[in-house]
Every structure is written in structure tokens, then in C-alpha cells.
Amino acid sequence: MARQIKFRGERENTVGEVVYGFYLEDSSNNSFIRVINPNDGNHTTFLINKNTLGQSIGIYDKNGVEIYEGDSVIFFSTKTKVEWVNGSFGVKTYIGSAMETFNSFSTHTRLIPIENRCANIEVIIENAHI
């Protein structure tokens, strides 16, 4: 199963205006999301706040909302963030300040909504197969 590579970010100088599409970066390290209109192929490019940039991890919560890199999650009672590490999305767990493990997600990971980086919705990750 191939998944669509898609990014999300909050537009620069706006509050809560989120755009979805392709990620671009210019030679000055400005970050952009390019949105393509599927009806006519025209595109619009938006400057985004890089701190809100996240790539879709290809997993949806129980309400059909996509989960993105950078979203806050609860993983086995521990609040953490979705990250990209060594070619895979998952969460890091810590003992003190030292990383203990990196837990990768699968398409069978069940998600229950609770804050994402852009929309203030949290996600609880239950490592249970559906």
C-alpha cells in the first residue's frame, strides 16, 4: 500500500490557518506549502511557520483525522510527540533525560483523538491491533 506524501503547516503571520500539500524550502531556508487545485492543476504557495511543519504519518484517528509528525500523543500513559527517526515514524520514550526506546507505528496502531500541533487536538496512541 503506497501512501500519499503530504505535509501540513500553519501559515506565517496567521493564527490557526493551516494548509496541506507539498513542502518546499527556498535558499534562505524559508518554508512553504504548495497546494494544488485538483480541478485545474493550478497551485498556490504559502509561507508557513516551520515550527508547525509536519508530515502525514499515514495513520488516521478514529474520527478519520490524519496524524502528523509533531503531534502530541499519549503512548502507554506517557505524553510524547510523533517523530521521524531512522526512516520511520514513531514516539520516543525516556527515562529521565535519556532516550530509552523508539516505538515505530504500524498501520494497525489504533488512535483515539485527544492535540495536534496546528489544531490543539491531542491523540492517544493505543498500541493495539484492530
Secondary structure, DSSP 8 states (H G I E B T S, - for coil): ------EEEEBTTSSS-EEEEEEEE-TT--EEEEEE-TTT--EEEEEE-GGG-EEEEEEE-TTS-EEETT-EEEETTEEEEEEEETTEEEEEEEETTEEEEEEE--TT-EEEE---TTT---EEEE----
